[in-house]
């Protein structure tokens, strides 16, 4: 950026407007229509018709935004200004049909395609995990097959549920079948808990995913998990999908399908931080269900996940 080029417009100044005030955008950032172009676009996907257990993630985008007001503009661990070295803006929410999953997926794909067509990196706030599929469809048009780094307690590669092919438990099977997923570069992180049978894991391997289990963090540590993820995605365009239930229910009670034995928020943030230098082209943070949250525990965790992703993008752009 030349000295004569104005810098990115950042969040509302917290020394002038208290953090509990200001606009209802993520981190009190400008709206997309208030800037000429965004390097990173945050967009809400308020939809939870694809859930199989507790509903409520349709209210997730607003909850994550409300929980993001305390975020500050400098990331000391990465030495970067995620809002100062790149223009980040909030596009608001897409209007998705709550009664028709197929129509909602099509609307999301068209909206995300339009928001990313100028090269802006998308960070979506869910909503349930069904919406990872239209995001992958939109981004694969530009980047080809994507290395998916999928943080989740669950595999989300089931075929159907009650005969339905499009649910929050099926997006990565559909994406793999549609040729959107790089079969040599994708990985699940944080999986745990019971399955229906051993066949679930066998099917998952065919779809292109390696697995870093939540138990692996206990036996091998965070550094080893980061090493495995980085080696897996090296050289590919990367899509990062974070189901907040990858965290232990103690760190994220406000979600639809909680599983005991999950990651701590510190482990998740450190793992995301390890993606600096990777070619991240899009991300989502999904399955925040505020009706089950308490004191914004889940919302704050999700807001920090988004902040970490924005910081990774900024550090990568600046060559840190």
C-alpha positions in Angstrom: 0.0 0.0 0.0 1.5 3.4 -1.0 1.7 6.3 1.5 -1.0 8.1 -0.5 -3.4 5.2 -0.4 -5.9 5.4 2.5 -5.8 2.5 4.9 -8.6 0.1 5.6 -11.5 1.3 7.6 -11.5 -0.5 10.9 -13.9 -1.0 13.8 -15.5 1.8 15.7 -12.9 3.5 18.0 -13.4 2.0 21.5 -11.9 5.1 23.1 -14.8 7.2 21.6 -17.7 4.7 21.7 -17.8 2.2 24.6 -17.6 -1.4 23.5 -21.1 -2.2 24.5 -22.4 0.4 22.0 -21.9 1.0 18.4 -23.1 -0.8 15.3 -24.4 -4.4 15.4 -21.8 -5.6 12.9 -19.1 -8.1 13.7 -16.5 -6.4 15.9 -18.3 -3.1 15.1 -16.7 -3.2 11.6 -18.1 -1.2 8.7 -20.9 -2.6 6.6 -20.0 -3.8 3.2 -22.0 -0.9 1.6 -19.8 1.6 3.5 -16.5 0.6 1.9 -15.4 0.4 -1.8 -14.3 -3.2 -1.5 -13.6 -5.7 1.1 -10.5 -8.0 1.3 -12.6 -10.2 3.7 -16.3 -10.3 3.8 -18.2 -11.5 6.8 -21.7 -12.8 6.1 -24.4 -14.3 8.2 -26.3 -17.4 7.2 -29.3 -17.6 9.6 -30.6 -21.1 8.8 -31.1 -24.3 10.9 -33.6 -26.4 8.9 -31.0 -29.0 8.5 -30.4 -29.8 12.1 -31.1 -33.3 13.5 -31.3 -32.6 17.3 -31.6 -29.2 19.0 -32.6 -26.2 16.8 -31.7 -22.6 17.3 -28.6 -22.0 15.1 -30.6 -19.6 12.9 -30.0 -17.1 15.7 -26.3 -17.8 15.7 -25.1 -14.9 13.4 -26.6 -12.2 15.6 -25.3 -13.8 18.7 -21.8 -14.1 17.4 -21.9 -10.5 16.3 -23.2 -9.4 19.7 -20.4 -11.4 21.4 -17.7 -9.8 19.3 -17.9 -6.3 20.7 -15.0 -6.8 23.1 -12.5 -7.8 20.4 -9.5 -5.4 20.0 -7.6 -4.4 16.9 -4.2 -6.0 17.6 -3.3 -9.7 17.8 -0.1 -9.9 20.0 0.7 -13.6 19.4 0.8 -13.1 15.6 2.0 -9.4 15.7 -0.7 -8.4 13.3 -3.6 -5.9 12.9 -6.4 -8.0 11.4 -8.5 -4.9 10.7 -5.5 -2.6 9.8 -3.8 -4.5 7.0 -6.9 -5.7 5.2 -10.3 -4.3 4.7 -12.9 -6.4 6.6 -16.6 -5.6 6.3 -19.9 -7.1 7.3 -22.3 -7.9 4.6 -25.2 -8.6 6.9 -27.3 -11.8 6.6 -28.5 -13.6 3.5 -32.3 -14.2 3.4 -32.6 -18.0 3.3 -35.9 -19.9 3.0 -36.5 -21.7 6.4 -39.1 -24.1 4.8 -37.2 -25.4 1.8 -33.6 -26.7 2.2 -32.9 -27.0 -1.5 -34.0 -23.4 -2.2 -32.0 -22.1 0.8 -28.9 -23.9 -0.5 -29.4 -22.3 -3.9 -29.9 -18.9 -2.5 -26.8 -19.2 -0.3 -24.7 -20.4 -3.2 -25.7 -17.5 -5.4 -25.2 -15.0 -2.6 -21.8 -16.3 -1.6 -20.7 -16.4 -5.3 -21.7 -12.8 -5.7 -19.9 -11.7 -2.5 -16.7 -13.5 -3.5 -16.5 -12.8 -7.2 -14.1 -9.9 -6.8 -11.7 -12.1 -4.9 -12.9 -11.2 -1.4 -12.3 -14.0 1.2 -15.6 -15.2 2.7 -16.1 -15.8 6.4 -19.6 -17.1 7.1 -21.4 -17.1 10.4 -23.9 -19.9 10.8 -26.5 -21.2 10.9 -26.2 -25.0 10.8 -23.5 -27.0 9.0 -25.6 -27.7 6.0 -24.5 -24.3 4.7 -20.9 -25.4 4.3 -22.0 -27.1 1.0 -23.1 -23.9 -0.9 -20.0 -22.2 0.4 -17.8 -24.9 -1.1 -19.8 -24.8 -4.3 -19.3 -21.0 -4.6 -15.6 -21.1 -3.9 -14.8 -24.1 -6.0 -16.0 -22.1 -9.0 -13.0 -19.8 -8.5 -10.4 -22.1 -6.9 -11.1 -25.6 -8.1 -11.0 -28.5 -5.6 -10.5 -27.3 -2.0 -8.6 -28.7 0.9 -11.2 -28.8 3.7 -10.0 -28.4 7.3 -13.1 -29.4 9.2 -13.2 -28.8 12.9 -16.1 -30.8 14.4 -17.0 -33.4 17.0 -18.7 -35.2 14.1 -17.7 -36.4 10.7 -20.6 -34.8 8.8 -20.1 -37.3 6.0 -23.2 -39.4 6.5 -25.2 -40.2 3.4 -28.8 -39.4 4.6 -30.8 -38.9 7.7 -34.4 -40.1 7.5 -33.8 -40.3 3.8 -32.9 -36.6 3.5 -29.6 -36.1 1.6 -29.1 -32.4 2.6 -28.7 -32.0 6.4 -26.1 -30.7 8.8 -24.7 -34.2 9.0 -24.2 -34.7 5.2 -22.4 -31.6 3.7 -19.0 -33.0 3.2 -20.2 -36.3 1.7 -22.2 -34.2 -0.9 -19.2 -31.9 -1.4 -16.9 -34.9 -2.0 -19.4 -36.5 -4.4 -19.7 -33.3 -6.3 -15.9 -33.0 -6.8 -15.5 -30.0 -4.6 -13.1 -31.6 -2.1 -9.4 -32.3 -2.7 -9.3 -36.0 -1.7 -5.6 -35.9 -0.9 -5.7 -32.7 1.1 -8.6 -32.7 3.5 -8.8 -33.4 7.2 -11.3 -33.6 10.2 -10.0 -32.2 13.4 -11.5 -32.8 16.9 -13.8 -35.7 16.1 -14.9 -37.8 19.0 -17.9 -39.7 20.5 -19.9 -42.7 19.4 -20.7 -43.5 15.8 -23.4 -45.7 14.2 -20.8 -48.3 13.1 -17.2 -48.8 12.0 -18.5 -48.3 8.5 -18.8 -44.6 9.1 -15.1 -44.3 9.4 -14.5 -46.5 6.3 -16.8 -44.4 4.2 -15.3 -41.2 5.4 -11.8 -42.3 4.3 -13.0 -43.0 0.8 -14.4 -39.4 0.7 -10.9 -37.9 1.1 -10.6 -37.1 4.8 -7.9 -37.9 7.3 -8.8 -37.6 11.0 -7.1 -35.8 13.9 -9.2 -36.9 16.8 -9.9 -35.0 20.0 -8.0 -37.8 21.8 -4.9 -37.0 19.7 -4.6 -33.7 21.4 -4.3 -35.5 24.8 -1.7 -38.0 23.6 0.2 -35.9 21.0 -0.4 -32.3 21.9 -1.3 -29.2 19.9 1.9 -28.8 18.0 1.6 -32.3 16.6 -2.0 -31.6 15.5 -0.9 -28.4 13.8 1.9 -30.3 12.0 -0.5 -32.9 10.7 -3.0 -30.4 9.5 -0.4 -28.2 7.8 1.3 -31.2 6.0 -2.1 -32.4 4.8 -3.2 -29.0 3.2 0.2 -27.9 1.9 0.0 -26.3 -1.6 -3.8 -26.3 -1.9 -6.5 -23.7 -1.6 -8.0 -24.2 1.9 -11.5 -23.9 3.2 -11.7 -23.9 7.0 -15.0 -25.0 8.5 -15.5 -24.7 12.3 -18.5 -26.3 14.0 -18.4 -24.8 17.4 -19.2 -28.2 18.9 -15.6 -29.2 18.3 -15.2 -27.5 21.6 -16.0 -29.3 24.8 -19.5 -28.4 26.1 -17.8 -26.7 29.0 -16.4 -24.2 26.5 -19.3 -24.1 24.1 -22.6 -25.2 25.7 -24.7 -23.3 23.2 -24.8 -25.7 20.3 -27.2 -28.3 18.9 -25.3 -31.6 19.2 -22.8 -31.3 22.1 -20.3 -34.2 22.7 -18.2 -34.6 25.9 -14.4 -34.7 25.6 -13.9 -31.9 23.2 -11.1 -29.3 22.6 -10.5 -26.4 24.8 -10.9 -22.9 23.3 -7.1 -22.5 23.7 -6.4 -25.7 21.8 -8.7 -24.6 19.0 -7.3 -21.1 18.7 -3.7 -22.4 18.7 -4.5 -24.9 15.9 -6.1 -22.2 13.8 -3.1 -19.9 14.4 -1.0 -22.6 12.9 -2.6 -22.0 9.5 -0.6 -18.8 8.9 0.9 -19.1 5.5 -1.7 -21.5 4.2 -3.8 -20.4 1.2 -7.1 -19.9 3.1 -9.8 -18.9 0.6 -12.9 -19.1 2.8 -14.1 -20.2 6.2 -17.2 -20.6 8.3 -18.1 -20.8 12.0 -21.4 -22.6 12.5 -23.8 -24.3 14.9 -23.9 -21.6 17.5 -27.3 -21.9 19.2 -27.8 -19.1 21.6 -30.8 -20.5 23.4 -28.5 -23.1 25.0 -25.7 -20.6 25.7 -25.0 -19.0 29.1 -23.2 -15.7 29.7 -22.2 -15.6 26.0 -19.7 -18.5 26.6 -20.3 -20.0 23.2 -20.8 -16.7 21.4 -17.5 -15.3 22.8 -15.6 -18.5 21.8 -17.1 -18.3 18.2 -16.2 -14.6 18.0 -12.6 -15.3 18.9 -12.5 -18.1 16.3 -13.5 -15.6 13.7 -11.0 -13.1 15.0 -8.3 -15.8 14.8 -9.2 -16.6 11.2 -9.1 -12.9 10.3 -5.7 -12.6 12.0 -4.4 -15.7 10.1 -5.5 -14.0 6.8 -3.8 -10.7 7.8 -0.6 -12.4 8.9 -0.4 -14.4 5.7 -1.0 -11.3 3.6 1.7 -9.4 5.3 4.1 -12.4 5.2 4.4 -12.7 8.9 
